[in-house]
Amino acid sequence: MSNEPTKSTPTGFAAWRWPTAFVLVAALSLVAFIILIRTPERLIETAGRGAAGVAGALKDASANFLQGNITETFVASLPKLESNRGGLLELAKVTATETFRSADELTYDFKWFEIDAGTTTTEIRLPVTYRYHLRMRDEWQLFVTNAVCVVHAPAIQPSQPPAIHTDRMEKSSDEGWARFNAEEQMAKLEKTITPTIRDYAGDERHLGVVRENCRKTVSEFIEDWLLREGQWGEGRLRFVKVYFPGEVDPTRAIVEDGTERSGSN
């Protein structure tokens, strides 16, 4: 017979301790795995709903922007835009060489005959820079048709006085055979330059030269504003059409109640 001690078989809770622990660990692992694989799905689903909500809000904002309140939206932004530009939007400038001429003829009348003392002619040539702007607080009208933003802008205004480049001034005079008043006549002619070029700045001949450049500047100004408002680009507004007072818009008209109709202004 062997004298070695006999090992007793576990009974009760001790017998099920390790199997129970194994099952518990396996169950916890399975739960953790299920949570892990479902979390991205929930996150994606939530993010999708959020993106859809944002897209819907943007769509609603765009619709409201395009359906009639574009003028109000633009005018509301003017205080900020004015602070950046001093209340004026400079549109164009052009430098032209202007010529000013004066002729003074003198004739002596005697009882039986006349004597022509000659003509004194003076001339001044000098470059003048004309600048043009619009007042941003003057009336604007904006509306949308298809992908076009139609803009009825304020009037083009000349910036006064125009800049005279006296360093490049050229003078010439020609006195008659019995005349000695060239200096006096030149001084008088110089005094007429400033009021004359003030009138030149606002006449149709000078405005006609710069009108298309002014239109281009206003168009770029509106495009920049639309871009800041998120209304410029693919699927939104793509073109700007600018009209100044007195010009006919052949495609649209804005009626008094703010709606759009086909026709002309």
GIPE-V74451 format. One record per residue. N is the residue number from 1. BURIAL is b if it has 16 or more other ideal C-beta (glycine too) atoms within 10 Angstrom, else e. Layout:
N,BURIAL + N,BURIAL
This chain:
1,e + 2,e + 3,e + 4,e + 5,e + 6,e + 7,e + 8,e + 9,e + 10,e + 11,e + 12,e + 13,e + 14,e + 15,e + 16,e + 17,e + 18,e + 19,e + 20,e + 21,e + 22,e + 23,e + 24,e + 25,e + 26,e + 27,e + 28,e + 29,e + 30,e + 31,e + 32,e + 33,e + 34,e + 35,e + 36,e + 37,e + 38,e + 39,e + 40,e + 41,e + 42,e + 43,e + 44,e + 45,e + 46,e + 47,e + 48,e + 49,e + 50,e + 51,e + 52,e + 53,e + 54,e + 55,e + 56,e + 57,e + 58,e + 59,e + 60,e + 61,e + 62,b + 63,e + 64,e + 65,b + 66,b + 67,e + 68,e + 69,e + 70,b + 71,b + 72,e + 73,e + 74,b + 75,e + 76,e + 77,e + 78,e + 79,e + 80,e + 81,b + 82,e + 83,e + 84,e + 85,e + 86,e + 87,e + 88,e + 89,b + 90,e + 91,b + 92,b + 93,e + 94,e + 95,e + 96,e + 97,e + 98,b + 99,e + 100,b + 101,e + 102,e + 103,e + 104,b + 105,e + 106,e + 107,e + 108,e + 109,e + 110,e + 111,e + 112,e + 113,e + 114,e + 115,e + 116,e + 117,e + 118,b + 119,e + 120,b + 121,b + 122,b + 123,b + 124,b + 125,e + 126,b + 127,b + 128,b + 129,e + 130,b + 131,b + 132,b + 133,b + 134,b + 135,e + 136,b + 137,e + 138,e + 139,e + 140,b + 141,b + 142,b + 143,b + 144,b + 145,e + 146,e + 147,e + 148,e + 149,b + 150,b + 151,b + 152,b + 153,b + 154,b + 155,e + 156,b + 157,b + 158,b + 159,b + 160,e + 161,e + 162,b + 163,e + 164,b + 165,e + 166,e + 167,e + 168,e + 169,e + 170,e + 171,e + 172,e + 173,b + 174,e + 175,b + 176,b + 177,e + 178,e + 179,b + 180,e + 181,e + 182,b + 183,e + 184,e + 185,b + 186,b + 187,e + 188,e + 189,b + 190,b + 191,e + 192,e + 193,b + 194,e + 195,e + 196,e + 197,b + 198,e + 199,e + 200,b + 201,b + 202,e + 203,e + 204,e + 205,e + 206,b + 207,b + 208,e + 209,e + 210,b + 211,b + 212,e + 213,e + 214,b + 215,b + 216,e + 217,b + 218,b + 219,b + 220,e + 221,b + 222,b + 223,b + 224,e + 225,b + 226,b + 227,e + 228,e + 229,b + 230,e + 231,b + 232,b + 233,e + 234,e + 235,e + 236,b + 237,b + 238,e + 239,e + 240,b + 241,b + 242,b + 243,b + 244,b + 245,e + 246,e + 247,e + 248,e + 249,b + 250,e + 251,e + 252,b + 253,e + 254,b + 255,e + 256,e + 257,e + 258,e + 259,e + 260,e + 261,e + 262,e + 263,e + 264,e + 265,e
